[in-house]
Structures are given as C-alpha cells and as structure tokens.
C-alpha cells in the first residue's frame, strides 16, 4: 500500500525562504563570530608546536612542518614549571575558598538580615566595583610592606580574599531565596549560622559555581599584583614566570611563550567545561548581563 505525502505550504516555499525562517542567517553570523574568536586559540596551540624559525618565517604558515613538544619540555625541565604552577594553584584555590565563604556570608547578611547601616554598607560595596584595581596598588603594597608580608603567600592572597563582585553576586542570588524557609528554621530553634550552612548554601550551587569560576579566572591570570608583591622567583606565579622567561638575549622566544600560554589556559578551560552548566544558571539567576 503506497502512501502519498501531502505538500504543505512550508514545503512549497523557496529554499531561501525556508532558510531565513529557520534563522539560517543568524546561525551563519554566529558561526563566523565563533570562528574569529576561536582562531587565536587555534593559532596559539599550533604555534606552541612550532620551532622559533617556523614562527618568524615569512610568509607565515598555519600548521607546523615538524611538530615538536620541545617547547613544553623546556617548561617542565629548565624553567621550573612545577614550582610556578604550585604557586598559582595555592594562591587561586585559597582565594576561591575565601571568596566562597566570606562573600556568601556578607551576601547573606545584606540580603536577609536587618541591621543599622545595611544600605550604606551595600552602597560602599557597589562603589568599590567602580574603583580600578590598579589605583589601589600603592596603598596595598604599603600595607603589606608594613605588615612584613612582602614575598609571601599571604601578600598574594589577602588583598583578594573578599571581592565586591562576589558580594554583589551572592547578595542578588540569596535575595531570591524564600524567607519562609528561614522562618521555619528559626521556629525549630536554628541559629543564623546553622541557617546559613544548612539552608542557604545548599541552594546557592549555581551562584557559588559562578563565583568560583570568576574568582579562579581573575586570580589565576593576575599579573600586576604578583609582579609587585613577589620579590623572588620562588613566589612567582605562572603569568609572572611567563613574562620572565619568554624573552631571549636578542628577541622574544615566541615558541616558548605560546607553549607557556597553553599551559596557563588549560586549567581554566577545564574548570569552565566542568562548571559551565552551573555558571550559565548563576549568571541568568543573579541578573548579571
């Protein structure tokens, strides 16, 4: 028994009309933008596998003629990558943990507790968002120097242990949590710390993931402050080490520079891949555009 397909008006429409109705031009524009955005990373990865002669060759070639991992091997053998990686990891992880705990506490207080000066305190947090971080370098360095913390992990961590963007993000997210949950807990005899730990934090997964990614990204890529606060190579983080060892006697060693750049961005990309679902939820639910 044969079945005949009925031609609908949509099927009768010209191919270009159906393409436009399916948002084809928008997808093409987005694909072009994505290709332009991804190309520098693609070039960086391929360049890390080239020799210095291939990178400076004219005309330039996209793919390496003789791919080599010598640039990566130089970082792991001659340039002490493990030491700089551990410094960056220690600073970034402790900074993330500090922001997750303290920004959540401050955000909870600003969102759900009533106390004198609450609006003034939140206004101060918003004002600090508009102050460039470079403007605070000299006062921060004077304070760290007076406390005799220069060239220590404390000097790299303490200035960024609580950031205003984290306080704002957590305050916005916690403000949407129903007050009825906290009232019920208070009726059962729970204290504020218990409410914060057992009711508030378990519901802040997307916001905490967003805060963790943003804090880790800023701490891992921070260059100026570690350059100022770290006085010896033993406390240098990866971005500082990258700038230190990317130059040779006569010219910049681009192959080593690109290999180091690949090593720096790899942990960030892996972190974002694992937490991207929570990151998107946190951005959309806290009103960050």
N, C-alpha and C positions, 0 to 999 in steps of 0.2 A: 504494500500500500504506500503510495507516494504522498509526501506532504509538500505543500507549496508554501513558501514564505511570503508573507504579505509585506509589501514595501511601504514602510512608514514614511511620513513627510521628512523625518530626520535623515533617513537613508537616501532619500531622493535629493537632498541638499548637496550642493557642490562640495568638493573635498576641502577647499579653503574655508568655506563657511563652517563646516564641521570642526575644522582645526581651530578656528577662532572661538567657537562656542566651547570647546574643551580647554580653553585657556592656554592654547599652544604657545602664542607669543610670550606670555608671561613666563612659561617654563623655559623658553629659549633665552630670555633675558637673564633669568636666574642662573641658568647653566653657564652663560658667558661670565657673569659676575663671579660665580663659584670657581670657574677655571682661572680667572685673573687672580683671585685670592689664593688659590692653591699653588699656582705656578712658582712663586718664590720659595715655598717649602720644598717643592719638587726639585727646583734648581739647587737648593741647599743640600739636599740628600745626595743628588748626583755629584755635586761639587766636592762633597766630603770623600768621595771615592776616586777623585782625580789626583794627579800629581800637580805640583805648583806650575810646571811648564804647560800642562794642558789647560789650566785655569786662565793663565795670562796669554794664551795663544790667540792670535788674530788671523782669521775670523774665529769667534768662539764656537765651540761645539757643545751641544746639549748633553750627549751621552759620553761617558769616558771611554777612551780607546783601550786602556788597560786598567780595569778597575782594581783598586788596591785598598786594603784595610790598614795600611801603614800609618795613616793619619790618626786613626783610632788607637792603634798600638802605641803610638808616641804619647798619647794622653795617659794611657794606663801604665807605661813604663818610665818615661823620662819626666813627665810633667806632674806626677803625683795626683792623678785624678781622684783616687780614693779618698785622700785627705780633704780635698776641697768639696767632694760630694758629701762626705760625712758632716762637714761644717754647714753646708747648705741644708742638709736634711735635718740636723739638730735644730738649727735656727727656725726653719719653716714649720716643723712639726710642733715645737713648743709654742710658737707664735699662733698656730692654728688652734691648739688646745686652749691657750689663754683666751683667745677671742671667742671661741665657742662657749666657754664657761662664763666669762665676765660680761661679754656683750649680751648673752642670754639673760643674765641676772639684771643688768641695767635695763634691758628692754622690757623685762617682766615688771620691774618697778615702775617704769614710765608708762606702761600700758594698763596695768591692773591695780596699782596702789595709789592712794591719795596721801600726799604729804606736802608740806609747805615748800614753795619754790619749784614745784614739779614742772610748770610751764617754762619757767626761766631756765631750768636745767636742760630741758629739751631744746629750747632756743639756742643755748650755748653749743649743744651738740650739732645743730644744724649750721651754726656759724662756722664751726671748725671744719665743716665739709668744704667751705669756700676758701680756706687758707691753703695756699700751695705748700706742699711738704718741704720744698727747698727753703722756704722762708724761716723754717724752724730749725734748720741745721745748726746754725751758730749757737742759739740758746741750748739746744740739746747737747751739743758737744761740750759746752761749758759745764752743764750739769753733770754729764757723765765723767768729765775730767775731774771735777771737784769731788766726786764720789769714788775716784780712783778705780773706775771700771773700764777705762780705755783698754782695748785689745783683749777683751774677754767676751764670752758668750752673752753675758748679761748686757753689755753695751749694744749688742746686735739685736737683742730680743725685747728688752724692757720698753724702748720707745714705741714699739708696735704691738704691745701685748693687748691693748684695747683700742680699737679703731672706731671712729664715729660712724663710718658707713655700716659697720656691723651692728652698732647700737640701733641705728635707724632701721635697718632691715629687720632685726628681731622685734623691735617695738611694733612695727607695722604688722608683722605676722601674728605675734601674740595678741595684739588688739582684736583680732578676728575670732579668737577662741571664746566660746560662750562663757559668760560669767557664772552660769548655773552650775557648771562643773566644779568651780572653785567654792561656790557657796555650799554645795553638797558636801565637799570635803571638809570645809570648816565646821559644818554641823556634826560631822563624825569625829571632830577633835583634831584634825590635821593642822599642823603649823604651816607657816608660809614656806619654809624650806622644804617640807615634805610635799606640799602642793607643787612647788616649782620642779622638784626632782621626779615626782611620780605622775603628775598630770600634765604639766606644761611641756617639759622636754620631750616626752614620748610623742607628742603631737606636732613637734617642730622639725620633723625629719627633712622636708624639702628646704626649709629656711636654713637649717644647720648645714645641709649639703651645699647650698649656695654660698653661705658664709665661708665654709671650709675651702671651696674652690677659689673664691675671690681672694681670701687671705693667703692661701698657699701660693697662688699665682703672683701676688704682689711681693710676698716675702722671698720666694724663690728667684724672682727676676730683679730684686732690689740691687742696685749697683752703687749709687752715690753714697748712701749711708755706710754700708760695709767698707767702702773705699776710705771713708773718713775715720770710722771707729776702729777698724782693724789696722794695727800698726806693723804686723809681721805676717809673713806668708803662712804661718801655721794657723791663722784665724781667717784667712781669705775664703770667701765663698766662690762658687763657680763663676758668676759673672765677672768678678774682680780678677780671678785667675785667667779667664778667657781674654780679658783686655791686656793682661800682663804678658802672656805667653803667645799672643797672636802676632807679634812683631819680631822680625829678624834683624840682622845687622844692617841690611840695605833696604828691605821692603817688607811689607806685611805678608806673612805666610798665610795666604788665603785658604789653602787646603786644610791646615791645622785649625784655622779659625772656624771653618764650616763644620769640621768634624766635632769640635767642641760645642758648636751651636746645636748640632743634632743631639748630642748627649744631654744638653741642658733642657731642651724642649720635650724630650721623650717622657720623663716622669709627669710633666704637666698634661701631655696628651693622653697618657694612660689614665690619669686621675679623672680627667674630664669624660673619657669614654665610659668609665665605670659609674660615674655620678651624673651623667648628662640628663637622665630622666628626672632626677630629683632637682637638678639645677634649673631646668625649664619650669618645673612646678613652682619652685621657690620664687623665681623671677615673676611669673604671672600672678602669684597669690600675694606678693608683697607690694605690688604696684610699681616696681622698678621698670622703667621703659628704656 
